[in-house]
Every structure is written in structure tokens, then in C-alpha cells.
């Protein structure tokens, strides 16, 4: 976000993901097709590296290649991650966020039982003023 990464940027992201696992004991997992290991993207947990009114919080997130949208992979993977977060890691709540127009991700959040918190909607501090992707909606999920 907000666009495709150059190869060097992709390599840097992998290093940051690995460092996140070392620091927090959780992170973003590779999502792949079980039958042939086709790389779909990632699904997992992260501690957001920016300041926002709802922080500190653990985010559940996903980014899948467009060819694999609409097949239930994000929902299925995120359900597994939620179980891991609440049962294995003992977390008590999760957040997720996206741009308001990303209806596919918002629908995944709703399928997961997450609830939109309009009071928590925010401007993403990593994007400049006026950027079309700056405004984000916040969803929450508490362990029940």
C-alpha cells in the first residue's frame, strides 16, 4: 500500500516481516495454494508502525494477488489467524483498516465478525495530505 513494490522494496518488506516475528512472536504469513504452493500473498498480524488514536493495537491484515480475490482465501486465512491470536497468543482484541472504497476487504472484515468503529476512522499518517488513499475506516474485533 499504496502501490506495487519494486524488487528492492519487496526484499526490504521481507526483512521487516522477519524482524517483526522476532520482536513480537507473530507476523504476516505467506498465503499459498496447498496443491501447488502458488503464492497468493500474505495474511497475518502486525503491530502498526505509526501513531493513531486507536494505538497500541494489533492489526489483522491481508494482501492477496488480484487473481485470487473473491475465492474466500482472505476470509479462510483470517479466521485461522484470529483463532491463533485469541487462543494461542492470548490477545484480547484486533483491529483492521482499509480505505472506505475497498468494499471487498470491508466485506471480509464483516464476515469475520469485525465491527466498523466510525469514531476510529483516521487519516493514514504514512500518506500525504490529499492522497486518495489517505482516509481509512477502522474495524474492531474483541475476543469473546
C-alpha positions in Angstrom: 0.0 0.0 0.0 -0.3 2.4 -1.8 1.1 0.5 -4.8 3.2 -2.2 -6.2 6.7 -2.6 -4.7 9.9 -2.6 -6.7 12.1 -5.7 -6.1 14.3 -4.0 -3.6 11.3 -2.7 -1.7 9.8 -6.2 -1.7 13.1 -7.5 -0.2 13.0 -4.8 2.4 9.4 -5.8 3.3 10.5 -9.4 3.8 13.3 -8.3 6.2 10.8 -6.2 8.2 8.3 -9.1 8.4 11.0 -11.4 9.7 12.1 -8.8 12.2 8.5 -8.4 13.4 8.3 -12.1 14.1 11.5 -12.0 16.1 10.3 -8.9 18.1 6.6 -9.9 18.7 6.4 -13.6 18.1 3.8 -13.2 15.4 3.6 -11.6 12.0 2.5 -11.9 8.4 2.3 -15.4 7.0 2.7 -16.4 3.3 -0.6 -17.5 1.8 -0.3 -20.1 -0.9 -2.4 -22.8 -2.6 -1.9 -26.1 -0.8 -1.9 -28.2 -4.0 1.0 -26.5 -5.8 2.3 -23.8 -3.5 1.3 -20.9 -5.7 2.0 -17.7 -3.9 -1.2 -15.7 -3.2 0.1 -13.0 -0.9 0.1 -12.7 2.9 -2.3 -12.9 5.8 -1.4 -12.2 9.4 -0.9 -10.0 12.4 1.2 -6.9 12.9 1.7 -4.0 15.3 1.2 -1.0 13.1 4.3 1.2 12.9 2.5 4.6 13.1 0.7 6.7 15.7 -3.1 6.8 15.6 -5.8 7.4 18.3 -6.6 3.6 18.5 -3.0 2.6 19.1 -1.5 0.5 20.5 -3.2 -2.3 18.7 -2.6 -5.5 16.8 -3.8 -5.4 13.2 -5.1 -8.4 11.3 -4.5 -7.8 7.6 -4.2 -9.5 4.2 -2.9 -8.6 0.8 -3.6 -11.1 -2.0 -2.9 -11.0 -5.7 -6.0 -9.8 -7.6 -6.4 -13.1 -9.4 -7.3 -14.7 -6.1 -9.8 -12.1 -4.8 -13.4 -13.4 -4.3 -12.4 -17.0 -3.7 -12.6 -16.9 0.1 -8.9 -17.2 0.7 -8.7 -14.0 2.8 -11.7 -14.9 4.9 -10.5 -18.5 5.5 -6.9 -17.4 6.3 -8.0 -14.6 8.5 -10.3 -16.9 10.5 -7.3 -19.2 11.2 -5.2 -16.1 12.2 -8.0 -14.9 14.6 -8.0 -18.3 16.3 -4.3 -18.2 16.7 -4.4 -14.6 18.0 -7.0 -15.3 20.6 -6.3 -18.9 21.6 -2.5 -19.3 21.2 -1.3 -15.7 21.7 -3.9 -14.7 24.3 -4.7 -11.4 22.5 -7.9 -9.7 23.6 -8.7 -7.6 20.6 -7.7 -6.9 17.0 -8.2 -4.1 14.5 -8.3 -3.9 10.8 -8.4 -0.9 8.5 -8.7 0.0 4.8 -9.8 2.8 2.6 -13.6 3.3 2.6 -13.9 2.3 -1.0 -12.3 -1.1 -0.5 -15.6 -3.0 -0.2 -14.0 -6.4 -0.7 -11.8 -6.1 2.4 -14.6 -4.5 4.4 -16.8 -7.4 3.5 -14.1 -9.8 4.7 -13.9 -7.9 8.0 -17.7 -8.1 8.4 -17.6 -11.9 7.7 -15.0 -12.2 10.4 -17.4 -10.5 12.9 -15.5 -7.3 13.0 -17.4 -4.1 13.6 -16.9 -0.7 12.0 -15.9 1.9 14.5 -16.7 5.2 12.8 -15.2 7.2 15.7 -11.9 5.5 15.0 -11.7 6.3 11.3 -8.5 8.1 10.6 -6.1 9.6 8.0 -3.2 7.3 7.5 -0.1 9.2 8.6 2.2 7.4 6.0 0.3 9.0 3.1 0.4 12.7 2.3 -2.4 15.2 2.7 -4.7 15.0 -0.3 -3.7 11.4 -1.3 -6.8 9.5 -2.5 -5.9 6.5 -0.1 -5.2 8.6 3.0 -8.6 8.2 4.7 -9.1 4.8 6.4 -12.0 3.1 8.1 -11.4 1.2 11.4 -12.9 -2.2 12.3 -12.6 -3.9 15.6 -12.9 -7.5 16.9 -12.8 -8.4 20.6 -12.2 -11.9 22.0 -15.5 -13.4 23.1 
